[in-house]
Amino acid sequence: MKLKIQFLAILLLPFLVRAQQPDPADSAKRLVDTVLIFSKKNSMYRNKVNWTKLEDSVRIKSSRAKTIKEVIPAIKYLFESLGDHHAFITEGRRYHYGNFPKKKLDTAIYHNLLLKLKEKNTEAVALMLENDYGYLLVPRNNPTRKGDNERLCKALQDSLCKLKPGELKGLILDLRLNSGGNMNPMIAGLAGLLAEGKLGTFMDPVTKTGETWSLRNHGIYSNDDREFEITGTCKGNPALKLVILIGPVTASSGEVTAISFKGRKNTWFIGENTAGYTTANISFQFNNQIGVFLSNSVEADRNGRLYEAFVSPDEFVEGGDNFENLHKDNKIIAALKWLKSKKH
């Protein structure tokens, strides 16, 4: 997930100078006021709602709240009214999303995928398949401590280097289990497969302005801001033939990582539509327990193509996932077929 974090110091200043231990009901009201102001200014859906009616409805739903916890349903209602299924409010370690219909995966078709998801899939898997073709599973990540991003990047770099990309005939990059995390260590860890330059853009559909993410000068950049430094990688191969595997679990930063390869030469996407969290979030921290996250832009690839709903493959292969025996995995079989059909 791409997060743009704002600390609303100016907005909250009048409130912060009050008593050190404010009344809980007052804090609840201030949270509602702050969320409404923040949403009206930043939500990518801000031009699609009647704000007078929506503000009235949110305030009515939160009018009897005596604690911050009691206003969370009203804030969830705001997310639902905006149509923002990627928005959420954190309460300590709890995440509260709006009530949106969730697509259920067919347990027969996706038995192996669902089984694999139950495992704590936090490590990359690198191995050789037949005839100098490599396989690299890029898992989700959850950086929570200082240095986690750097460690995650290095682990992914090491896995890629183990495969010696300069000597491969082709590589299968598996994002099927990648439900998100932080985009920067993922893209940085795979930088050896990408040429320097623009990778994609976060577009504000209201202002039609964008924030570009790119690879250059051994770093990941957001416009001209260096977001992540890339160090100590092996010799890469930006021209290597790649197949990217995606599916219904590929989400958020997993989708950003996939989009970073859209428009790359010698690249083919196999699998199914992704989960549909192709938006970037902007956020603010209300206090040490409460954070609010809203979608404020939609993702576009290096060629300007928008992904407003999900990322689609070039070749659809439904189900047939087999992580225990990759040689019997229908998507792997299709990937090898495509790689072998292309001239070196």
N, C-alpha and C positions, 0 to 999 in steps of 0.2 A: 504494500500500500504506500502511496505517496502521501505524506502528511505535511501540511503547511501549518505550523503551530503558531498561534498568536496568543500572547498574554495581554489581556485587555486592561493594561495598567491605566490608561487614560479613562476608559469607560468606567472602570471600577473605582477610580480614585475617590469620588465623593462618598462611596460606601466604606472604603477602607479606613477613612479617618474617623469612623464612628467608634462606638465602644468595642473593646477587644473581644467581647463575648456577646455578639448580637443575638437578639431574639430569634429562635429557629424559624418562626413564621416570617420574620422580616427577611431572613436569608433565603427562604423559599421564594418569596416574592421577587427578590433581587435576581435570583437565578432565572426565573421566568422572563423578567424584563430583559436581562442580558442575552438570553437565548433568542428572544424575538428580534432584538436589535441586530444581533450577529447574523441571524438567518436572513433577515430582510436585506442586509448588505451583501452577503457572501454566497448564499445558496444558488446553485446553477439552475434551480427551478423557480427562482424568485419572481420571474415575470409570468408565471403560469397560475398564480393564485390571486385571490382578492384578499389583500392584506388586512383591510378593515374588518372583514368578516372573520378571517382566520385568527387575528389577534384577539378579537372579542371571544371567540370560541375557546381559545387556549386559556385566556384569563378566567372565563367562567368555570372551565374544568379544573382549574387550579385554585379557585377562590377560597375553598375551605381547607387548603393544605396548611398544616401547622409545622411541617418539617420538609426538608429538601427531598427526602425519600418519597413523600406524598405527592410531589409535583412531577415525578418521573412519568406517570401515565399521561399527563398533559403534554409533556415534551415528546413522548412517543407518538401522541396524536398529531403533533406538529409534523414529525417526520412522515407520518402516513399521509397527511394532507398535502405535503410537498411532493409525495411520490418518491421519496428518497430511501430506497431500501439499503443503501450503503451507509446511512447515517446511524449514529449510536451515541449513547451517553454512558460513560463509565462511572461506576459507583464502587470505588476501591478496585477489586479485581473482577467485579461483575460487569457484564456488558448488556445494555438494554437497547434492542433494536425496535423499530416499528413492527406492527403485526402485518406482515405481508405473506401471501401464499408462498409456500416453499415447494419447489419441484421435488417430488420424491423419485428416487432412482428405483427402477424395476429390480427387485432383489434377485430375480433369476438371471437377467442380462448382466447385471453388475455385481454378481456374487463375489468374484475375486477382488474386484476393486474395493468394495465395501469391507471385505475381510482385511485387506491390506491397510485400509484407513484406520482400523482399530489399533494398529501398531503405532508406536511412537516414532513416526518416520521423520527423523531430524538429521539424518546423515546422508551424504551423497554416496551413490553406488557407481563405481566405474569398473567396467570389465570389457574384455574383448569378445566379439562374436566371430563368426566365420570369416576367413579371408581378409584380414586386416580391416575389419569394420568394428568401430567402437560403440560403446553404449554408456551414457552418463545420465543417471537419475538425479535431478535437481529437486531436493525436497523443500518444503516450506521452512521458514525460520521464525524464531521468536526471540529477538535480541532484547534482553531485559537488564543486562549489566554492562558497565563500562568495558569496552574492548570486545564485546560480543560480535559486533559487525565485522571487525577486523579478523576475528577468529573464524567466523563463518565464511568470509571471503577466501581466506587462506586454505580452509578445508576444501572448498570447491576448486580453487586453483590447483591444489595438490592432486585432486582426483582427475582433473583434466590433464595435467602434466603426466600423470601415470600412464595415460593412454598414448602419449607421444603424438599429438595431433599433426605434427609435420610429416609423419610417416604413414598416417591412415589414408585409406581410400575413401572413407566416409564415416560419419558419426551420427548416431541417433541420440537426440537430446530429449529426455523424457520429463515432461512437466505435468503428467497426469495426476500426480499426488501433491502438486504444489498449490496449496490453498492460500498462500500469501505470506506476509511478514514484512520485511524491509527490502525494497527493490534494489538499493545500492550495492550491498554485498553480493546479491545474486548476479547482477549485470557485471560488476567488477570481477567476480570470480570466473565469468565466461568471456572476459574481454579479449582473450586470445583467439576467439572465434569471430571477432567483429573488427571491421576497419574503423579507423577514427572518423568521427563526424557525427552528424545529427542522427539520433535513433528514434525520436518521437517527440510529441508535443502534447501538453495538457492544455486543452482549449476551453476557454470560458464561452459557452454558447450565447451568453447575453452580450458581452462586450466584443466578442469575436477576436479577442486577443489570446495569446498563448505563451506558455512557459515551456521551453524546449529542454529535453534532456539529451545529453550527448556524451560521447567518449572522445577525449582528447587530452594531450599532455599528461598521460598516465593518471587520468582521473575521470570521475563521473561528474558532469557539470549540469547545473540547472541554470539555463541562460548563461550568464558569465560567472556564476557562483560555483566554486568548487565544493561539491557535496561529499566526495569520497576520494581518497587517494589510493592508487593501485601500486603496490610494491611487490617485488620478488617473484614475478611470474616467469614461467618458462617460455620458450619460443612458441608463438601461436601459429595459427593457420587461418587467416580471415577468408581464404578462398576455398576452404574445405567444404565438400558436399555435406549438407546437413539435412536431416529429417527431424522436425520438431513434433513431438507427440503431445496432443492436448485433449482435454475431455471435460466432462461436467463438473469435476472437482477443481480444475485449474481456475484460480480465482485471484482477484485483487492484484498484488504484486507479482503473482504467477502469471497473470494476464499481461501486466506491463512488460515482464521479461519476454513473453512470447511476442508481443508487439515490437519489441526492440529488434527482433529478427525479421519482421515483415519488411519486404522490399530488399532484403539481402540477396545477392546472387547465389545460385546453387543451393537454394533452400526450398524445402517442400514441407507443408504442414499436413499431418495425418491424424485422424481421430474424430472428435465430435466437438460441437459448440461448447465454449467455456461457460463458466458459471454466471457471467454477466455482471461483474463488479468492476467495469472498465471506467471507473471514475476516480479522480483524485480527491482526497479529503483535506479540508482545512479545519483547524481545531483551536480551542482555547481551554485553559485550565481554570476552573472557577475557584477551586480550593485544592487541598492535597488529596481529596477523595473524588471529586467530581470533575470530569472532563467531557466536553461536547465536541462531536465530530460531524461535519456536514460535507456532502459532495459539492464541490464548487467548479469542477471542470471534467471534461470527457477526453478520453485518450485518442490520439491520432498517431499513425505511423510516420516514418520518415518522408513518405510521399504525400502526406496530408490526408490520407484516408481515415475517416472517423470510425470508431468502434463504439457506437452508442448503446448497443445491447450486449454484444459478446464478440469473441474472436472465433471465426469459422475456419475449419481446415480446408486445404485444397482438395483433399481426398477423404471422404467420409468412410469411416469403419466403425460401426456400432458394436459396443461390447467386445467380447473376445479377449479381455485383458487376462494375462496370466503372469503374475510377477514371480511366481515360484519356478516357472519353466518358460523363459523368454522365447525359446525356440518354438513354443506352442502358442505364443501370444499373437493374435491376429494382426494387431497393429505393428508389431515388430516384423512379422512376416511381410506385410505390405511395405514397410520402410526399407527392408533389405532389397526387396524387389525393385523399388524405385532407385535406390542407390546403385544397384548393379546395372540398371538400364541406362545410366548416364555415363558418357565417356569421361575418362580421367583427364 
